[in-house]
């Protein structure tokens, strides 16, 4: 492979297999089960009140992770290379309800990725060192249909798999069974009066923040910019095990 050239890789064919399961399993309990797994992605996971939020998803243990970090080159070429590794077979994907995620890549694209699309000044220090792109490829997903009140266990059977589609389905069924054995009480309503805000830290002093806002107002008034994405970071230390929002 020549320097700067991304080699073409073989594409793995994916066959969609799914199973419908009825029943009333607490969605918080299912999220609790997944919280103990590796590489978890939960989309939704709470009771939806809108048709726009009809489906919730739980996935874990991705087959592959794709990351692109600041300072690297050719993000979109590398992304295209990663996405081309898997292809869903034609056929039974039309049998599942329209709009359902059928497995594949889940992740995020950073706002800072825009610097690879247009030239922008860099004035901030990247102290968090988070990837600009991070995606995981999931071959098994639990989907809950809030409208039909049922689960769909969705798996992708790939060429060269060490597990059959039936074994993957059985693994998802065990996770649902584990969730069904958990009694999750309702969370207590939050009380802002009990929050100790002095423990929350910002990365900006008050004076610096107000001065920056004043500068932004002048920039907009003078027509130099029409929009500014100005933000500050809040953080605090806490012990997750000690925070119990349950009765």
N, C-alpha and C positions, 0 to 999 in steps of 0.2 A: 504494500500500500504506500503510495507516495505521500509525502508530508502535505497536510492540508486537504487531503482527499479522504472522504468517508467511504469505507468499503461497503459494498452492497452485501446484505445478509440474507440468509434463507428465510422464507416466510413460513410460519407454522400455522396450519389450518386449524380452526376452532369450530367444533360442533356444539350447538346450543342444546342443552337438556334442562328441563325444568319440571317442577312438581308443585301442584297446588295443595295447600294445607289450610283447613279451617281452624277455628278455635280462638279463644280470647286469652292471649298471653300479654302480660304487662310489658309495654315497650321499654319502660325504664329498666325493668329486670333484664331484658335482652341486651340493652346497652351495658348493664353491669357485667353480664357474662362476657361480652366482647372486650370490655376494658382490661381484662386479664390476658388478652391475646396480643400478638405482635403485629405492628403495622396496621392498626385499626383505622378504618374510615367509616364514619357514621354520617349519613346525610338525612336530615330530618330527625326521626327518632322520637318525636312527640306527637300527641294527638292533633291532627290537622283540622283546621276549621275552614279551609278554602279548597276549592277544586284545583287551584294552582299548586297545592301541596299534597296532591293525592297519594304520592308514593314516598315511602321512607326506605332507606337501605342500610344494611350492615355488612361490612366486608373486613377481612383480616388476612394476614400472612400473604402479602403479594408475591407473585412469582418473580417479579423483577422490579427494581427501582431505577427510575431515570432522574438524574439530577444535572442541572446546569448551574454553574456558580459564576459570580462576578470575576472578571479577569480572563475567562475562557473566551474562545472564539466560535463563530458559526453556530449560534444557538438553534436556529430554525432548521439548518441542515441536519444537526444532530438529533433534533426532535423528530424530523421526518424519518430519519434512519430508524429511530426507536419505534415509531408508530407502524412502520412497515413490517415489523417482525411478526405480527399476528394478523390473521384475516378470518373473519366470520364466514362460515360456509353459507351459501344460499340455501333457502328451503324453509326450515321450521321456525325461523325467527319471526315470520309473519303470524305465527299461531299465538304468540304472546301478545298481551294488550299493548296497544299503541302508546308510545311514550315511556315505556319501562326501560331502565338501564339493564342491559343484558350481560354485564361483566365487561372487563377491559380496564382502561386507564382512568384513575382518579387522582386528583391532586390540585396544584395551584400554579398560576403564573404571576410572578411578582410585578408590581407597578414599575419597578426599576428596570424591567426588561425593555421598557420603551427607549432606553438609551441605545439599544441595538437597532432601533428603527429610525431614530433621528438623533442628530447630534445635540446634546443638552449639556449645560455646565454641571460639573460635579463639585458641590461645595460641602457635602456632608460626609462624615466618616462612617464606614460600614462596620460598626462595632459588633453587630449580631452575627455577621457572616452566614446568613441564611441563604440557601440556594435561590436563584431567581426562577428556576423551574424545578418542581419536584412532583413526580408522578409515580404511582404504583400500579402495576398490572395485576388485577384480581380475576381469578378464574372461578370464584365461587362467591355468591352474593345471596343474602336473605332480603327479600323485598316484601314490604307490607303495603297492601292496598287499603287505604283508609276509606275508600268508597264501598268496596266489596267486602270489607272486613275479613280479609284472608291473606295468608302468606304465600309467596311464591319462592321456592328454593331454586335458584338459578346457578347452573354450573357450565363451564366451558370444557369440553373434552378435547385435549390437544394431542397432536401427533407426538408420540414418544412419551406420553404420560406414564408416571409410575402408579397412578391411581385411576380407576375406572370412573365413569360418570356416576355410576350407582354408589360407589364408595364415597365420592364427594357429597352426593345428596345425603347419604347416611350421616356424614359428619355434621352437616347443617341441621339435620333432624335432632342430633344429640344436643346441639347448642340450644335449639328451641326447647327441648325437654329440660335442660338445665335451667333455662329462664323460667319455665313453668313451675319449678320447685323453689323459686325465690319469692318471698313475700316482701314487696316493696311498699312501705307506707307512703302516704302523700306527703310532699314537702311542705314545710312550714312557710308561710308567707314572709317575705323579706321585710325587715324593719330598718329603714335608713337611720333612725335615731340611735340604733345600737352599733353602727359602724364607726370604728375609730379611724377617722380620716388622717390623723397625724402620722399613721404608719404607712400611708401611701405616698410614694416619692415621684417627683417629676424630673425629667432631664433638663428642665429650664427653670430659671428663677422668674418670679413674678414680673419684675421690671423688664427683663429681657423679652418676655412674652408680649407684654403690652407695647413695648417699643416696636417689636416686629409687626404687630397688628397695625400700628399707626403707619409704618412704612408701606405695608401692603395696601392700605386705604389710599395713600398718595399715588402708588403705582397704578392702581385701578382708575383713580380720578384723572391722572395724566394720560391715560390711554396706553401705557406701556404694556399692561397685561389686562386680560379680562377675567382670569381665574387663577387662584393660587391655592395649591394643596399644602397648607401649613398645618402641622400637627405636632403634638408633644406626646411623650411616652410616659405612662403611669405604671408603676410597679410596686409590689410589696411582697414580702416573704410570708409564707403561710404553710401550715402543716395540713395537707389535704385530708389525712386520716382523722384529724381532730375537728374538721368542719362537717358537722352532721346537720343537714337541713331537714331532718325527719322527726316525727313525733316519737 
